[in-house]
Amino acid sequence: MIIKIFLLVILTLGFLIFAFSIKLKNFQRMVVILGYLSLFVFIINPSLSDKVAHFFGIGLGSSLITYIAIGVLSLVNVILFVDTKINKDAITKIVRDKAIKDAKKI
């Protein structure tokens, strides 16, 4: 029981930090919320995760939870990578414009 509470606390904290730290598009927000809610339900009710896992041909419910977590975390990584690339490109453009303005003054 303690491990369930620990997993739920870590999952909730990670979700809250991610949800409030970057701007998400509606589709991305819905996928992350659905992934979080499914993980939450499967951790609370392991017998349900076993039934869903058997439906999809996965042996154990814990494996299903792991697969869902990997999928959600992969989506989070892609979103963060894209945001970082956008910010890098914007900073490069600003620095380039500043350098051109400074060069014209000389």
C-alpha positions in Angstrom: 0.0 0.0 0.0 2.8 2.4 0.8 4.4 1.8 -2.6 1.1 2.8 -4.3 0.9 6.0 -2.4 4.6 6.7 -3.2 4.0 6.1 -6.9 0.9 8.3 -7.0 2.7 11.1 -5.2 5.6 11.0 -7.6 3.3 10.7 -10.6 1.2 13.6 -9.5 4.2 15.8 -8.7 5.7 15.1 -12.1 2.5 15.8 -13.9 2.0 19.1 -12.0 5.5 20.3 -12.7 5.2 19.4 -16.3 1.7 20.8 -16.8 2.6 24.2 -15.3 6.1 24.6 -16.5 5.5 24.8 -20.3 2.8 25.9 -22.7 1.0 22.8 -24.2 -1.2 22.7 -27.2 -4.7 21.3 -26.5 -4.0 17.9 -28.1 -0.7 17.5 -26.2 -2.5 18.5 -23.0 -5.2 15.9 -23.5 -2.8 13.1 -24.2 -0.8 13.9 -21.1 -3.9 14.2 -19.0 -5.3 10.9 -20.3 -2.0 9.2 -19.7 -1.8 10.5 -16.2 -5.4 9.5 -15.4 -4.9 6.0 -16.9 -1.8 5.5 -14.8 -3.6 6.8 -11.7 -6.5 4.4 -12.2 -4.3 1.4 -13.0 -2.1 2.0 -9.9 -5.1 2.3 -7.7 -6.9 -0.7 -9.1 -4.3 -3.4 -10.2 -7.0 -5.9 -11.1 -8.3 -3.5 -13.8 -4.8 -3.1 -15.2 -4.5 -6.9 -15.3 -7.8 -7.2 -17.3 -6.8 -4.4 -19.7 -3.3 -5.9 -20.1 -4.8 -9.4 -20.9 -7.1 -7.7 -23.4 -4.2 -6.3 -25.3 -2.1 -9.5 -25.0 0.3 -8.2 -22.3 1.1 -10.6 -19.5 0.9 -8.4 -16.5 -0.8 -5.2 -15.5 2.5 -3.8 -14.2 3.9 -4.2 -17.7 0.9 -2.2 -19.0 1.6 0.5 -16.5 5.3 0.6 -17.6 4.4 0.8 -21.3 1.9 3.6 -20.7 4.5 5.5 -18.5 7.2 5.1 -21.2 4.8 6.4 -23.8 3.8 9.5 -21.8 7.4 10.2 -20.8 8.5 9.9 -24.5 5.8 12.4 -25.4 7.0 14.8 -22.7 10.6 14.4 -24.0 9.6 15.3 -27.5 7.6 18.3 -26.4 10.5 19.6 -24.3 12.9 19.0 -27.2 10.7 21.0 -29.6 10.3 23.9 -27.1 14.1 24.0 -26.5 14.7 24.0 -30.3 12.2 26.9 -30.8 13.9 28.9 -28.0 17.4 28.2 -29.4 16.3 29.4 -32.8 14.7 32.6 -31.3 17.8 33.4 -29.3 20.0 32.9 -32.4 17.9 35.3 -34.4 18.0 37.9 -31.7 21.8 37.7 -31.3 22.2 37.8 -35.1 20.0 40.9 -35.4 21.9 42.6 -32.5 25.3 41.8 -34.2 24.1 43.2 -37.5 22.9 46.5 -35.8 26.2 46.8 -33.9 28.2 46.2 -37.2 26.3 49.0 -38.9 27.2 51.5 -36.2 30.9 50.8 -36.8 
